[in-house]
Amino acid sequence: MINAKKLEEIAQQVTESIPPGLKNLANDFEDKTKTVIQRKLAELDVVSREEFDVQTQVLLKTRAQIAELEKKIGELEAKLAEKED
């Protein structure tokens, strides 16, 4: 999911922008803000950067394997064509 540290930073920035006399309210606001942001991001069905990077590597490996298999199939088809002639 989304980096919890980044959410913490955003919530902290919001808290720091509130006047000192409202710190208790700010703490509640920070907690509620984190909860709402996490819930809304979950609804968006987004993936973390780490998950994205892992899937990118899987895709690259799969593409390489497909290219290798296509090459081998081409070689086998060429051999079959030679035998048929």
Summary of the structure (lengths in Angstrom):
residues: 85
radius of gyration: 26.5
end to end distance: 58.1
largest distance: 91.3
contacts: 179
relative contact order: 0.10
helix: 87%
strand: 0%
